[in-house]
């Protein structure tokens, strides 16, 4: 059994340390008030037994709380007071250097929580450690100076989660929908260098990857680009290649008819497209941003976004090549083809590709094969999105999310009276812990809504703190974003304030644990028809709050289905600490993301997607649903059946499969999760027994994105317990 020290380091559990601490507290009181040695040993053994029952590594504070409770149970109140006083004095002493200790342990790779904080960051490399060091300083400043104490306290207790506090000290925002079209067509500036309109498709792809890297280094969330913005450069290359071929024919003095020339041009053009797509895939995977990771980028593939037949044809050529290359994958250091984490791909299901007789059906078949092997693309239903994303003019729109699931709300540019999505962004996220509200109410419905209001007020003020932190930010802070087209074309020295109001950007109220909340309040899963109305009432209440705040401030507050990664473990630990183990509610080391059906609940893919669609419609700021499937590479018709169901029933969904390999023995399949003797979850090759994470490649979708750097114990348990839906 192991424990987690205050600096994040994981160490073996030591019974003697507990006994020693109790003895010291015992020695400091009158002999008539002291406990016997037997009582001290009994307390220590009871604490040890309680730790074993929790089935995870407890931190020091949790263990000390248990010790306090046990001393009180022994009626040794004087000893308990002495013990509490000692803890308080030690806490004051630690406040002066806790940040220093955190930084030192992460530099030495001894911080267990930081090591598994982000499944796409390798904590052993210098750039990641540098980012984490800066993050620790930022969090310290944020907690001590920048945020009100009650918001900090609520965050620490797990009542809410103030996302990305490690970036809050700087004037940075969350995620973007990059206006690649503007930057490519009208030119941009990167690191002080003018970049003009590219003269070939491959050059456009190269510039796009440089833009992606610059954007990723100027914010902390996801970003999305559209292949439609690259498609015009296919014809630019086509015309350029035609001139070259015609010149070659003339130089050789041979006769060639138009058909032969066109055939040569198209062949070379396909090579150019292959080169450009390969550039995007490999540069995104190999680029490292200033925070030490590959850019969190999504590539959008939407045929109907092309406004003329030629552009649509060229876009289809790019989509086909992107899918083919992703099916192939990339080679790891051992030379084995593996699933890359990025870029994430989204494929829009629409009339032109959803039926066997549609002109682009072949792309849908290729997408199905890619999903079965590499977990992407994910799918947006144009049909459903046009119904849900309606602007003030009454027009429906289909567009991509900003990264993994954060969606902009419909917005009409007052200057043009046309819808606008590219060039917009999200200001940040604060998530409300719905499970804690339920447990704090004790099941009393009247008390539940009262506490709900109190927690919403905390979130409201925390979100305003995010908004106010961005106010006054000069465009000079991130020229690629604010001055050179990614998000705007502001002047030097101009503030970004006008982009924070009127719906141009969004700011997100996240929510987590709807399943557990409903389970505690009703005794049933939210999939039960008797409990579903309460779940929907909770969602409507959240939306009412964001609507009220939006009207009050002219800021686009929006409800967002939070993709908890490390926070799922944080919330679970906080709930266990505050309320103990409650079957079906706090007995896991994770809580459920947003509105999702619990990962252990037996439900088929179609029922799950159909059920979750109603909650997705109530998450205008972003949401995604998934189904867990086995290896589907030999059952593509089943994948296509799910895709067709998505088209008719839900706006945005994905299929989760497994795509792993062991570098020790070359095994390709599913790397298993096992428990060691201390109950810690480990990854193990089922073929050779390898447990060295540095010698295996594991890809799992954890929160919209694919993660490849492993996860904390809470998320690992959640992955282990997922049931198949197909």
Number of C-alpha atoms within 10 A of each C-alpha: 18 18 20 20 15 15 22 22 20 18 14 11 17 12 13 11 11 20 18 13 15 24 19 14 19 23 14 14 16 10 10 6 15 19 20 12 13 9 15 23 17 15 23 23 15 15 21 19 11 13 20 16 10 17 15 20 21 20 18 15 14 17 18 17 13 20 25 18 15 20 22 15 12 15 13 16 15 19 26 23 16 18 22 17 13 14 14 12 10 11 12 10 11 13 10 9 10 16 16 14 15 21 22 15 16 24 19 12 17 17 24 19 19 21 22 20 19 19 23 21 22 19 26 13 13 12 18 21 23 18 17 21 20 16 20 20 18 20 20 17 16 19 19 12 11 16 16 15 12 11 21 20 13 17 23 16 18 22 23 27 27 24 17 17 18 21 21 24 18 15 19 20 23 24 28 33 28 26 21 28 21 20 23 23 16 14 16 24 16 14 8 9 8 11 14 14 17 19 13 22 25 24 18 23 25 18 22 21 21 17 22 26 21 21 26 24 19 20 20 21 23 24 26 27 25 22 23 26 21 24 25 22 26 27 16 14 22 20 15 15 20 18 13 13 17 16 12 12 14 12 9 9 9 8 9 12 7 10 9 11 15 17 11 14 22 15 11 17 22 16 14 20 26 20 17 23 25 18 18 23 21 16 21 24 18 13 16 17 20 17 21 21 22 22 31 26 29 25 25 26 27 24 24 18 17 19 10 9 10 14 20 19 15 21 25 21 18 23 25 20 20 23 24 17 15 26 22 14 19 17 12 15 9 12 9 16 16 22 27 24 25 25 26 22 25 25 23 27 28 22 17 15 18 22 15 12 10 13 12 18 18 16 19 23 18 17 31 29 25 22 27 27 22 26 29 30 27 25 25 29 25 25 21 23 19 15 14 19 21 17 16 11 11 8 13 18 19 23 22 27 28 28 27 27 24 32 28 30 20 21 22 17 13 10 6 8 11 12 18 17 24 23 21 24 26 26 22 25 27 25 29 27 25 24 27 27 22 24 21 17 17 13 16 12 13 9 15 19 16 12 17 22 16 12 20 19 14 22 26 19 15 25 22 18 16 23 20 14 18 21 16 13 18 20 22 17 18 18 26 25 24 23 23 22 23 26 24 21 17 18 15 13 12 15 18 21 15 12 18 22 16 18 20 22 22 30 29 29 27 28 27 28 29 27 27 27 28 24 21 20 21 18 15 18 23 25 22 12 10 12 18 18 14 16 23 17 11 18 19 16 16 23 20 13 18 22 16 12 17 19 12 9 12 13 22 26 29 27 30 28 29 29 25 26 22 21 23 22 22 21 29 24 28 18 27 18 18 15 13 13 15 13 9 14 23 23 17 21 23 26 31 24 24 26 28 24 24 22 20 12 15 13 18 14 19 17 12 19 26 16 18 22 23 14 20 26 18 20 27 21 26 25 30 28 27 20 22 18 18 16 14 18 17 11 13 18 14 15 22 18 13 20 24 16 16 25 24 14 19 25 28 28 26 24 25 24 24 23 21 22 24 28 21 16 14 14 16 18 16 19 24 16 19 16 11 10 7 14 15 17 18 17 19 20 26 16 15 12 14 17 19 14 16 9 15 24 21 23 25 23 21 22 15 22 25 24 21 22 21 24 22 23 22 24 22 20 20 20 16 15 14 16 18 18 20 15
